[in-house]
């Protein structure tokens, strides 16, 4: 059986469009590639997640999740005048808020979850303070951090749930799609194997494959289809992947498919003889 796979260049997508004067113009769109140098530990120096191309955004998220939140333990946090007192960021806050990040460059606090998975709508406290500008009013830090977390349906908690779903590959769309494709491939291989066994038997015995009436209402659909039905009835694993249990466009019982399978067997036999 012959198959042809055509590879499409991944770096460029070409398409045509018509201009106002009716002429055709070829358009090329460059594919955006992920650049590891874009991954910056300090949250005050990062590019906003929404500025990344959608094609690489999940890869950027994955890299940041592997790195984890920026929590420079042991750093000498600078003190600055706030009100009547000198105040600074407290390292102990990292233990209470696992999402908390600190920018050495900006001397400000950020939210790891909200940076990666924030939703479009803001909230009363201004989510941009924890994703772009940074928060640095240390006098009210504990109060504001707690309010930022908010209730069950707050922006922060929604971002955290998106983060957990993203990390949980068993719930991701990609994993579900990949699992579905694997199941389809396993069923396809089982179907091909069963049908090839029938083809080999009929060829070895020199029996005809097809008859005059192969419709579903026929009482005798002749050797190939009748043997396939019998095989599916006798072997449960085969019955689960053939006929009505197979996709409508991949049942592999059409006359053309039968001819291709016979030709494939003939070619394999020829190769064995030559070798």
Secondary structure per residue as TSV (DSSP state, phi and psi in degrees):
chain	resnum	aa	ss	phi	psi
A	1	X	-	360.0	131.1
A	2	X	-	-102.7	138.7
A	3	X	-	-132.1	145.6
A	4	X	-	-124.6	128.3
A	5	X	-	-116.5	124.2
A	6	X	-	-106.0	124.6
A	7	X	-	-90.1	133.6
A	8	X	-	-100.5	130.0
A	9	X	-	-53.9	129.8
A	10	X	S	-81.4	-19.9
A	11	X	S	-79.0	-24.6
A	12	X	E	-139.0	138.3
A	13	X	E	-112.0	127.3
A	14	X	E	-112.9	139.7
A	15	X	E	-150.7	166.5
A	16	X	E	-117.8	151.5
A	17	X	E	-145.0	157.5
A	18	X	E	-97.8	135.9
A	19	X	-	-87.8	177.4
A	20	X	T	-63.5	-26.1
A	21	X	T	-91.3	8.7
A	22	X	S	89.7	-6.0
A	23	X	-	-76.6	157.7
A	24	X	E	-102.1	130.5
A	25	X	E	-118.4	128.7
A	26	X	E	-80.7	129.7
A	27	X	E	-114.9	139.2
A	28	X	E	-124.3	133.3
A	29	X	E	-119.3	117.4
A	30	X	E	-73.4	139.8
A	31	X	-	-82.7	130.4
A	32	X	-	-78.3	126.1
A	33	X	-	-99.6	147.0
A	34	X	-	-72.1	133.0
A	35	X	-	-116.0	111.5
A	36	X	G	-56.4	-24.3
A	37	X	G	-69.8	-13.3
A	38	X	G	-72.9	-17.8
A	39	X	-	-82.1	109.4
A	40	X	-	-117.7	128.7
A	41	X	S	-66.5	-44.0
A	42	X	S	-70.4	117.3
A	43	X	T	-64.8	-22.1
A	44	X	T	-75.8	-11.7
A	45	X	T	-111.8	-1.9
A	46	X	-	-74.5	152.7
A	47	X	-	-79.6	137.1
A	48	X	-	-54.2	141.7
A	49	X	G	-60.6	-31.5
A	50	X	G	-73.0	-12.1
A	51	X	G	-84.8	-10.3
A	52	X	S	-77.2	147.8
A	53	X	-	-60.8	141.0
A	54	X	T	-60.9	-24.3
A	55	X	T	-70.6	-22.6
A	56	X	T	-118.4	1.4
A	57	X	H	-60.7	-42.0
A	58	X	H	-66.5	-33.0
A	59	X	H	-68.0	-37.7
A	60	X	H	-63.2	-44.6
A	61	X	H	-59.1	-42.7
A	62	X	H	-61.4	-42.5
A	63	X	H	-65.1	-40.7
A	64	X	H	-68.0	-36.0
A	65	X	H	-66.1	-36.9
A	66	X	H	-65.9	-34.0
A	67	X	H	-75.8	-38.4
A	68	X	-	85.1	169.4
A	69	X	-	-64.0	148.4
A	70	X	-	-79.4	105.6
A	71	X	-	-130.9	85.0
A	72	X	-	-71.4	79.8
A	73	X	T	-65.4	133.8
A	74	X	T	93.0	-4.6
A	75	X	-	-70.5	146.1
A	76	X	-	-85.6	90.1
A	77	X	-	-68.0	125.3
A	78	X	-	-68.8	146.8
A	79	X	-	-98.6	140.6
A	80	X	E	-140.5	156.3
A	81	X	E	-71.9	121.6
A	82	X	E	-134.4	106.9
A	83	X	T	71.5	-128.6
A	84	X	T	-93.2	-8.3
A	85	X	E	-119.2	159.7
A	86	X	E	-88.9	125.2
A	87	X	E	-130.4	157.4
A	88	X	-	-148.3	167.3
A	89	X	-	-65.6	142.4
A	90	X	-	-106.6	125.7
A	91	X	T	-60.3	-29.0
A	92	X	T	-64.3	-20.7
A	93	X	H	-64.4	-26.9
A	94	X	H	-60.5	-34.4
A	95	X	H	-72.2	-30.0
A	96	X	H	-85.8	-32.4
A	97	X	-	-125.0	101.2
A	98	X	T	-68.5	-19.0
A	99	X	T	-83.3	-11.5
A	100	X	E	-71.9	133.7
A	101	X	E	-123.8	154.7
A	102	X	E	-129.7	131.3
A	103	X	E	-96.0	116.4
A	104	X	T	-65.9	-37.6
A	105	X	T	-65.7	-42.9
A	106	X	T	-100.9	-6.3
A	107	X	T	49.5	56.0
A	108	X	E	-147.1	158.5
A	109	X	E	-101.2	147.9
A	110	X	E	-138.5	166.9
A	111	X	E	-110.5	120.5
A	112	X	H	-64.7	-46.5
A	113	X	H	-65.5	-44.4
A	114	X	H	-68.5	-32.7
A	115	X	H	-61.9	-43.7
A	116	X	H	-81.7	-33.8
A	117	X	H	-134.9	24.6
A	118	X	-	-64.4	148.9
A	119	X	-	-89.0	172.0
A	120	X	S	-70.3	-32.5
A	121	X	S	-83.4	141.9
A	122	X	-	-84.6	-170.7
A	123	X	-	-141.4	177.1
A	124	X	T	-54.0	-40.8
A	125	X	T	-82.4	-7.4
A	126	X	-	79.3	95.9
A	127	X	G	-67.4	-22.4
A	128	X	G	-61.7	-26.4
A	129	X	G	-61.8	-26.8
A	130	X	G	-104.3	3.2
A	131	X	T	-126.6	-27.2
A	132	X	T	-124.4	-61.6
A	133	X	S	-80.1	-30.9
A	134	X	-	89.1	151.9
A	135	X	B	-113.9	133.0
A	136	X	-	-142.5	17.7
A	137	X	-	-86.3	83.5
A	138	X	G	-65.4	-22.2
A	139	X	G	-62.1	-36.0
A	140	X	G	-107.9	18.5
A	141	X	H	-56.6	-55.2
A	142	X	H	-59.9	-40.7
A	143	X	H	-64.5	-46.9
A	144	X	H	-69.8	-38.9
A	145	X	H	-60.1	-43.9
A	146	X	H	-65.1	-42.4
A	147	X	H	-66.6	-32.9
A	148	X	H	-63.2	-42.5
A	149	X	H	-60.7	-47.4
A	150	X	-	65.0	-158.4
A	151	X	S	-83.0	-172.4
A	152	X	T	-58.6	-39.3
A	153	X	T	-102.6	22.2
A	154	X	S	-68.1	162.1
A	155	X	H	-57.7	-39.6
A	156	X	H	-62.8	-48.8
A	157	X	H	-67.9	-32.8
A	158	X	H	-65.6	-41.3
A	159	X	H	-63.5	-39.4
A	160	X	H	-64.2	-40.9
A	161	X	H	-65.6	-39.4
A	162	X	H	-60.9	-37.9
A	163	X	H	-64.9	-44.1
A	164	X	H	-65.0	-40.7
A	165	X	H	-64.0	-38.2
A	166	X	H	-65.2	-40.9
A	167	X	H	-73.6	-29.2
A	168	X	-	-82.9	92.6
A	169	X	T	-62.7	-23.1
A	170	X	T	-70.1	-18.9
A	171	X	T	-104.6	-6.6
A	172	X	S	-75.7	152.6
A	173	X	H	-62.0	-39.7
A	174	X	H	-60.7	-43.5
A	175	X	H	-66.1	-43.1
A	176	X	H	-61.1	-44.0
A	177	X	H	-64.8	-42.2
A	178	X	H	-64.5	-40.6
A	179	X	H	-64.0	-41.0
A	180	X	H	-63.4	-41.5
A	181	X	H	-65.7	-38.0
A	182	X	H	-64.5	-41.6
A	183	X	H	-62.0	-41.7
A	184	X	H	-63.8	-39.1
A	185	X	H	-67.4	-41.9
A	186	X	H	-62.2	-44.7
A	187	X	H	-64.4	-39.0
A	188	X	H	-63.0	-45.7
A	189	X	H	-62.4	-40.5
A	190	X	H	-64.8	-39.6
A	191	X	H	-66.4	-44.7
A	192	X	H	-62.2	-43.1
A	193	X	H	-61.4	-45.4
A	194	X	H	-63.4	-44.2
A	195	X	H	-68.2	-38.5
A	196	X	H	-64.5	-33.8
A	197	X	H	-63.0	-40.2
A	198	X	H	-67.5	-43.5
A	199	X	H	-59.5	-45.6
A	200	X	H	-62.8	-40.7
A	201	X	H	-63.4	-46.5
A	202	X	H	-64.6	-37.0
A	203	X	H	-68.0	-43.0
A	204	X	H	-63.2	-34.6
A	205	X	H	-89.8	-6.6
A	206	X	T	67.0	35.6
A	207	X	-	-97.0	152.7
A	208	X	-	-71.6	145.2
A	209	X	-	-86.8	-43.0
A	210	X	-	-116.5	159.9
A	211	X	-	-127.7	-172.4
A	212	X	S	-76.3	-32.3
A	213	X	-	-129.5	104.6
A	214	X	-	-110.3	18.7
A	215	X	S	-70.4	163.1
A	216	X	T	-65.4	-21.2
A	217	X	T	-89.5	-4.3
A	218	X	-	-70.0	142.1
A	219	X	S	-82.7	-15.4
A	220	X	-	-147.2	101.4
A	221	X	-	-91.4	14.9
A	222	X	H	66.9	-177.7
A	223	X	H	-56.7	-53.9
A	224	X	H	-61.6	-55.5
A	225	X	H	-69.2	-38.3
A	226	X	H	-65.8	-41.2
A	227	X	H	-68.4	-36.1
A	228	X	H	-64.1	-42.8
A	229	X	H	-63.2	-42.3
A	230	X	H	-62.6	-44.1
A	231	X	H	-60.4	-43.4
A	232	X	H	-66.6	-30.8
A	233	X	H	-74.6	-38.3
A	234	X	H	-81.0	-31.8
A	235	X	-	-117.0	111.6
A	236	X	H	-60.4	-41.2
A	237	X	H	-63.6	-32.5
A	238	X	H	-74.4	-40.8
A	239	X	H	-60.7	-26.1
A	240	X	T	-76.2	-12.1
A	241	X	T	-123.7	4.1
A	242	X	S	-119.0	168.9
A	243	X	G	52.3	-123.9
A	244	X	G	-67.3	-16.3
A	245	X	G	-88.2	-1.6
A	246	X	S	-101.7	153.4
A	247	X	-	-56.7	145.6
A	248	X	T	-60.0	-27.6
A	249	X	T	-99.9	13.7
A	250	X	-	-147.4	42.0
A	251	X	-	-85.5	-20.4
A	252	X	-	61.4	38.3
A	253	X	-	-120.6	-0.3
A	254	X	S	-69.2	157.7
A	255	X	H	-56.0	-39.0
A	256	X	H	-64.5	-42.8
A	257	X	H	-64.1	-39.6
A	258	X	H	-59.3	-43.1
A	259	X	H	-64.3	-40.1
A	260	X	H	-66.3	-38.9
A	261	X	H	-66.4	-39.8
A	262	X	H	-63.8	-43.4
A	263	X	H	-63.7	-39.5
A	264	X	H	-61.8	-42.9
A	265	X	H	-63.4	-39.6
A	266	X	H	-64.4	-41.1
A	267	X	H	-66.4	-41.3
A	268	X	H	-64.4	-40.2
A	269	X	H	-63.0	-43.3
A	270	X	H	-60.2	-43.7
A	271	X	H	-61.8	-40.4
A	272	X	H	-63.3	-43.9
A	273	X	H	-62.6	-44.7
A	274	X	H	-63.4	-42.4
A	275	X	-	-64.8	360.0
